[in-house]
Amino acid sequence: MLATGVPAPDAIRYFLPEDVVPEVVGELAPRWQRCRAVQDAQVKLQGGEWSALTPEQRIERALEKHYNEMAYYLYTTNYGELDGPRRSKADACRNALEAKLAGMQGHMDALAKFYMDMVEKDAAKKGHKPVSH
């Protein structure tokens, strides 16, 4: 559940009886996220404590998380019922996910390339393996 992009209020419903009222779910979701077992599982899934990950690993984990959240949003949203900002959000999610599937992930604009070069130089100073882009 932690790696699927499902928001905590939706995820926790898989572990609760069906008759639990939405207000209770809303109260339990933040507590579930702070639960030691959930936090330990998150650390295991991401390959270590966030602060111990290399800059490259944090970027990779953040992008994976973001793509999963976008996919979940598209999967659980009926496009025909959307308008305005929610439709724009769905369009942006779909475009990003289609680009990822088409192999465009990793193709960086000039600013992203500059940032990655800076991260790589910092990592080299600290003795970390360079990033391939």
C-alpha positions in Angstrom: 0.0 0.0 0.0 2.8 2.4 0.8 4.3 2.2 -2.7 1.1 2.4 -4.7 0.3 6.1 -4.5 -2.9 5.5 -2.5 -3.5 8.3 -0.1 -3.6 7.3 3.6 -7.4 7.8 4.0 -8.0 5.4 1.1 -5.2 3.0 2.1 -6.4 2.6 5.7 -9.8 1.5 4.5 -8.3 -1.8 3.4 -7.5 -2.5 7.0 -10.7 -1.4 8.6 -14.2 -2.9 8.8 -16.5 -1.6 6.1 -18.9 0.0 8.5 -16.3 2.5 9.9 -17.6 6.0 9.3 -15.6 8.5 7.2 -14.9 10.8 10.2 -13.2 7.9 12.0 -11.2 7.1 8.9 -10.1 10.8 8.7 -8.9 10.6 12.3 -7.1 7.3 11.9 -5.3 7.9 8.6 -2.7 10.4 10.1 -2.2 8.1 13.1 -1.6 5.1 10.7 1.0 7.1 8.8 2.9 7.8 12.1 2.7 4.2 13.3 6.1 2.7 13.9 5.4 -0.4 11.8 4.3 1.7 8.8 7.3 4.0 9.1 9.6 1.0 9.3 8.0 -0.5 6.2 8.4 2.8 4.4 12.1 2.9 5.3 12.5 -0.7 4.0 10.7 0.1 0.8 12.7 3.2 0.0 16.0 1.5 0.8 16.9 3.3 4.0 16.2 6.4 6.0 15.4 9.4 3.8 18.3 11.4 5.3 20.7 8.5 4.6 19.8 8.2 0.9 22.0 9.8 -1.6 20.6 12.9 -3.5 20.1 10.7 -6.5 18.2 8.0 -4.5 16.0 10.7 -3.0 15.1 12.1 -6.4 14.4 8.5 -7.8 12.2 7.7 -4.8 10.4 11.0 -5.1 9.7 10.5 -8.8 8.5 6.9 -8.2 6.2 8.1 -5.5 4.9 11.0 -7.7 4.2 8.7 -10.7 2.4 6.2 -8.5 0.2 9.0 -7.1 -0.6 10.3 -10.5 -1.5 6.8 -11.7 -3.8 6.3 -8.7 -5.5 9.7 -9.4 -6.2 8.7 -13.0 -7.3 5.2 -12.1 -9.8 6.4 -9.5 -11.1 9.4 -11.4 -13.8 9.4 -14.1 -12.6 11.8 -16.7 -16.1 12.5 -17.9 -17.0 13.9 -14.5 -14.1 16.3 -14.3 -14.0 20.0 -15.2 -11.8 23.0 -14.6 -8.7 22.4 -12.4 -9.5 18.7 -11.8 -9.6 18.1 -15.5 -6.3 20.0 -16.0 -4.8 17.9 -13.2 -5.9 14.7 -14.9 -4.5 15.9 -18.2 -1.2 16.7 -16.6 -1.0 13.3 -14.9 -1.9 11.5 -18.1 0.7 13.5 -20.1 3.5 12.8 -17.6 2.6 9.1 -17.4 2.4 8.7 -21.2 5.8 10.4 -21.5 7.2 8.0 -18.9 5.8 5.0 -20.8 7.1 6.4 -24.1 10.6 6.5 -22.7 10.8 10.3 -22.2 11.5 9.9 -18.5 15.0 11.1 -17.9 15.2 13.5 -20.8 16.0 16.7 -19.1 15.6 20.3 -19.9 18.6 22.6 -19.5 17.7 23.5 -15.9 17.2 19.9 -14.8 20.5 18.9 -16.5 22.3 21.7 -14.6 20.8 20.6 -11.3 21.8 17.0 -11.9 25.3 18.0 -12.8 25.5 19.9 -9.5 24.1 16.9 -7.6 26.7 14.7 -9.3 29.6 17.0 -8.4 28.4 17.1 -4.8 28.1 13.3 -4.8 31.6 12.9 -6.2 33.0 15.1 -3.5 31.4 12.8 -0.9 32.7 9.7 -2.7 29.2 8.6 -4.0 28.7 6.8 -7.3 27.9 9.2 -10.2 24.4 9.4 -11.7 23.8 8.3 -15.3 21.4 10.5 -17.2 
